[in-house]
Each structure stands twice: as structure tokens, then as C-alpha cells.
Amino acid sequence: MAEKLCKTRFVFYLLLSCWIILFCPGCRKGPAAKSEKTAFEIDREYTRGPLTAHVRIDKAKINIAQTVTLELVASIEPGYELQMPTVEKVLEHFGIVDWDNLGDKLDENNNVVKRYRYRLEPFLSGTYPIPAFTFEFHDVNSPEDKKYELTTEPIDIEVASLLGEQRAELKIADIEGVVEMPGQASLWWIWILCFIVIAAAIVTWLYFRRKKTEEIIKIFKPAHEIAYSRLHALVERDLVKAGKIKEFYEQISDILRRYIEHRFNLHAPERTTEEFLTELVGTNVLSQPDQDNLAEFLRHCDLVKFAKYSPTTEQIQRTFDLVKDFVETTKSEEKKIDVTEAVFETNVEVRSA
């Protein structure tokens, strides 16, 4: 009986040892532990004394309609206090779309790790640097309270043009000839019927809209955010690559005119170029250089829209860059537009589809 019990215990311990050997290696860190690091195409490491900093960027090459993710990671030894860089004060060629403080944590060496992540948007096409950043730290036990600095190096990012590789082949179609409209007999009863149908549709729309009034929450957006959204939509349509240069100029001109109306309360969309420029001279909402750039842009658009003028690829790119730069330099968070109606109509169309 005792011999049988010993054999049973031996088999039990043997099985337990096999289970530990087979399954414990699965507890080690595998590829998933490296997934965060490999998500960034660029990862630069800098060290000074107790501080180790990483500057990570997800892409080294983007186009002007895309964004780039920047992550700053700093690890500091115990007994030191760390101040992360102020990114918005040193950025020149990129704007911050949004950012997030990913919080502090302790690593396996009991060092404090701080992580800040930013999503950046380029202003113009070309090659521009992500600037150098300065991390400051000091010894909390030092009576002199002396501060030390660790400064990184700039990292170049290539921003591709929206025109693509075939921009040299772009052509603009000639203006079509004038076509006379044939005369039609007066059918007054059709107009009465149309009026009745339209009136009934308006009454029905107001009836159903009244039911939705309590659900609608007022939505306000800055004028520059509306302009940026419309510019992104214009880039996504890729009209230039399709050779629709005139339609491209009509839309980008309307985007700028609507932005000016929203931002400065000037009725740009209802005015001709000369009427608008005359009205603009009597105001002080824009500096003289901005007025000159705006006049150049509007007259250039009129040449393309109303005359047989074929812009060069450089002029097309300059037109887009001028609009984006104008919006960037004149934007204001204080001036906001009520977009509740537009958002409500969009939601209705999505639900209907």
C-alpha cells in the first residue's frame, strides 16, 4: 500500500513539472512587448545622467492631407524631478491637431516614465524639421536647486504635394461657346402646382423637425476648423489629377470666401472680386500684406474661372498653400459658427441611407 502511494506521488510531481516547463515560457514577453516601439518609423534615444529621452515619429514621409504622430517619452531616476518640453512654443511648420498625456508609470528599475503624444498637421508641402526639444530636470535633494537640460536634435519630415507625380501633364479645357436657350410656352398652371407641392413639403418638414427640436444640441465650430475640413474634402476629391482645374479653382475660391465671411463678417461670397476688395479697403480687419495676397489670389482664380487661362503646376500648388497659410495666420478660437443645422441634416441623410 505504501509503495503504491509513493508511485502515485511520483507521477503527480512528474506531471506538475512537465506542466511548469511547457506553460511558463508563455509568460515571457513576446513580440507584443515590442509592438509599441515598432509602431514608430523613427525612434531617437538621448541620455544625460539620470535622464533617458525618446523622440518617436510614426512616419518620415506624408502628404499634405495627412497627419504625423509625435511621441515624447522620458525616463528619470528616483530623486529627480522632470519638466517635459513645451511643444507648441517651438513648432514652426506644423500645427497641433490634438495631444494626450498618457500618464506616468514606473518601469522595472523604479524610474518614473512620462509619455506625451501629439498629432501634428503640416502647413505646406516640402521638407520641414520637427524641431529640437529640451527636457529640464533637477535633483530634489540639491540645496542649490540647479537645473540640467537634455536637448534633442531636429528630425526632417518630407511633406508631399497634393498634385502627385503626374502634375506636369495637367491641362485645362477651353471655355465652351455660348448656347441660346429655346423659348417655351407659358405654362402658369405648372408653376401653381409646383408652389403647392413645395409648400406642402415645407409644412411636412417643419412638422417633423419640431419633433427633433428637443434632441438637437447647439454645435459651434471655429471658422478655421470648417475651412480645414473643406480643404481636406477638396484634396480627397483629387480634382487636379482628374484634370478638372476650373472646378478645383471654383471650390477653393468658395472655401476662402466662406472662411472670410465666417471669420470677419464680410459678405465675400455675394460680391464680385472688385466689389469685395473695395469693401475690404475701408476696414481694418486685415493687414496690408494679407490684403495684397488676398487680391492676388482672387484675381488669379477669376482668370482661371472666367478666361482661357491655364495655370502652371507651381501656381496651382501656390494657390492651395496660400489659402491654407491665410487660414492658419488669421484663425481665432473666439469667433465660432453655429453648425448645428448642417450636422443635423447630415445625420438625417445617414439614417435615411
Backbone hydrogen bonds, N-H to C=O, Kabsch-Sander energy under -0.5 kcal/mol:
donor,donor_aa,acceptor,acceptor_aa,energy
5,L,1,M,-1.9
6,C,2,A,-2.0
7,K,3,E,-2.0
8,T,4,K,-1.9
9,R,5,L,-2.1
10,F,6,C,-2.3
11,V,7,K,-2.2
12,F,8,T,-2.1
13,Y,9,R,-2.6
14,L,10,F,-2.1
15,L,11,V,-2.3
16,L,12,F,-2.2
17,S,13,Y,-2.1
18,C,14,L,-1.9
19,W,15,L,-2.2
20,I,16,L,-1.9
21,I,17,S,-2.2
22,L,18,C,-2.3
23,F,19,W,-2.3
24,C,20,I,-1.9
26,G,23,F,-0.9
27,C,24,C,-2.4
28,R,25,P,-1.5
33,A,30,G,-1.5
34,K,31,P,-1.3
35,S,31,P,-0.7
35,S,32,A,-0.7
38,T,34,K,-2.4
39,A,35,S,-0.7
40,F,37,K,-1.5
42,I,57,I,-2.8
44,R,55,V,-2.6
46,Y,53,A,-3.0
48,R,51,L,-2.6
51,L,48,R,-2.3
52,T,75,S,-2.2
53,A,46,Y,-3.3
54,H,73,V,-3.2
55,V,44,R,-2.4
56,R,54,H,-0.5
56,R,71,E,-2.8
57,I,42,I,-2.4
58,D,69,T,-1.8
62,I,158,E,-2.7
64,I,160,A,-1.5
66,Q,63,N,-2.1
68,V,120,L,-2.3
70,L,68,V,-0.5
70,L,118,Y,-2.9
71,E,56,R,-2.8
72,L,116,Y,-2.8
73,V,54,H,-2.2
73,V,71,E,-0.5
74,A,114,K,-2.4
75,S,52,T,-3.0
76,I,112,V,-2.4
77,E,50,P,-1.0
80,Y,77,E,-1.1
81,E,138,H,-2.4
83,Q,136,E,-3.4
84,M,82,L,-0.5
87,V,85,P,-1.0
89,K,86,T,-0.8
90,V,87,V,-1.4
91,L,87,V,-1.3
95,G,121,E,-3.0
97,V,95,G,-0.7
97,V,119,R,-3.0
98,D,119,R,-1.1
100,D,117,R,-2.7
102,L,100,D,-0.8
102,L,115,R,-2.2
105,K,113,V,-1.7
107,D,111,N,-2.0
110,N,107,D,-1.9
112,V,76,I,-2.1
113,V,105,K,-3.4
114,K,74,A,-2.8
114,K,112,V,-0.5
115,R,103,G,-0.6
116,Y,72,L,-2.5
117,R,100,D,-2.7
118,Y,70,L,-3.4
119,R,98,D,-2.9
120,L,68,V,-3.1
120,L,118,Y,-0.5
121,E,95,G,-2.9
123,F,93,H,-1.7
126,G,159,V,-2.8
128,Y,126,G,-0.6
128,Y,157,I,-2.5
130,I,155,I,-3.9
135,F,133,F,-0.5
135,F,150,L,-2.9
136,E,83,Q,-2.0
137,F,148,Y,-2.3
138,H,81,E,-1.7
139,D,146,K,-0.5
140,V,79,G,-2.0
140,V,138,H,-0.5
141,N,79,G,-0.5
142,S,139,D,-1.4
145,D,142,S,-0.8
148,Y,137,F,-3.2
150,L,135,F,-2.4
152,T,133,F,-2.6
155,I,130,I,-2.3
157,I,128,Y,-3.1
158,E,60,A,-2.3
159,V,126,G,-3.8
159,V,157,I,-0.6
160,A,62,I,-3.4
160,A,158,E,-0.6
164,G,161,S,-0.7
167,R,164,G,-0.7
169,E,166,Q,-1.4
170,L,167,R,-1.2
187,L,185,A,-0.5
188,W,186,S,-0.5
190,I,187,L,-1.0
191,W,187,L,-1.0
192,I,188,W,-1.8
193,L,189,W,-2.1
194,C,190,I,-2.6
195,F,191,W,-2.2
196,I,192,I,-2.1
197,V,193,L,-2.3
198,I,194,C,-2.7
199,A,195,F,-2.5
200,A,196,I,-2.4
201,A,197,V,-2.3
202,I,198,I,-2.5
203,V,199,A,-2.4
204,T,200,A,-2.3
205,W,201,A,-2.6
206,L,202,I,-2.6
207,Y,203,V,-1.9
208,F,204,T,-2.2
209,R,205,W,-2.3
210,R,206,L,-1.8
211,K,207,Y,-0.9
212,K,208,F,-0.8
212,K,209,R,-0.6
213,T,209,R,-0.6
213,T,210,R,-0.7
215,E,212,K,-0.9
216,I,212,K,-1.0
216,I,213,T,-0.8
221,K,337,I,-2.4
223,A,335,K,-1.2
226,I,222,P,-1.5
227,A,223,A,-2.0
228,Y,224,H,-2.5
229,S,225,E,-2.2
230,R,226,I,-2.0
231,L,227,A,-2.3
232,H,228,Y,-2.5
233,A,229,S,-2.1
234,L,230,R,-2.0
235,V,231,L,-2.2
236,E,232,H,-2.2
237,R,233,A,-1.4
238,D,234,L,-0.8
238,D,235,V,-0.9
239,L,234,L,-0.6
242,A,238,D,-1.3
243,G,240,V,-1.4
244,K,239,L,-2.3
245,I,243,G,-1.5
248,F,244,K,-1.9
249,Y,245,I,-2.4
250,E,246,K,-2.3
251,Q,247,E,-2.2
252,I,248,F,-2.4
253,S,249,Y,-2.1
254,D,250,E,-1.8
255,I,251,Q,-2.2
256,L,252,I,-1.8
257,R,253,S,-2.4
258,R,254,D,-2.7
259,Y,255,I,-2.0
260,I,256,L,-2.4
261,E,257,R,-2.2
262,H,258,R,-2.6
263,R,259,Y,-3.1
264,F,260,I,-2.7
265,N,261,E,-1.2
266,L,260,I,-0.9
268,A,266,L,-2.5
271,R,268,A,-1.3
276,F,272,T,-2.7
277,L,273,T,-2.5
278,T,274,E,-2.2
279,E,275,E,-2.1
280,L,276,F,-2.4
281,V,277,L,-1.6
282,G,278,T,-0.8
282,G,279,E,-0.5
283,T,280,L,-1.7
291,Q,287,S,-2.3
292,D,288,Q,-2.5
293,N,289,P,-2.3
294,L,290,D,-2.3
295,A,291,Q,-2.4
296,E,292,D,-2.2
297,F,293,N,-2.3
298,L,294,L,-2.5
299,R,295,A,-2.2
300,H,296,E,-1.9
301,C,297,F,-2.3
302,D,298,L,-2.2
303,L,299,R,-1.8
304,V,300,H,-1.5
305,K,301,C,-2.7
306,F,302,D,-2.7
307,A,303,L,-1.2
309,Y,303,L,-0.7
309,Y,307,A,-2.1
310,S,308,K,-0.5
316,I,312,T,-2.1
317,Q,313,T,-2.2
318,R,314,E,-2.5
319,T,315,Q,-2.2
320,F,316,I,-1.9
321,D,317,Q,-2.7
322,L,318,R,-2.7
323,V,319,T,-1.8
324,K,320,F,-2.2
325,D,321,D,-2.6
326,F,322,L,-2.4
327,V,323,V,-2.3
328,E,324,K,-2.1
329,T,325,D,-2.4
330,T,326,F,-1.3
331,K,327,V,-0.8
336,K,334,E,-0.9
337,I,221,K,-3.5
339,V,219,I,-2.6
339,V,337,I,-0.8
340,T,219,I,-0.6
343,V,339,V,-2.2
344,F,340,T,-2.6
345,E,341,E,-2.5
346,T,342,A,-1.9
347,N,343,V,-2.2
348,V,344,F,-2.0
349,E,345,E,-2.1
350,V,346,T,-2.1
351,R,347,N,-2.3
352,S,348,V,-2.2
353,A,349,E,-2.0
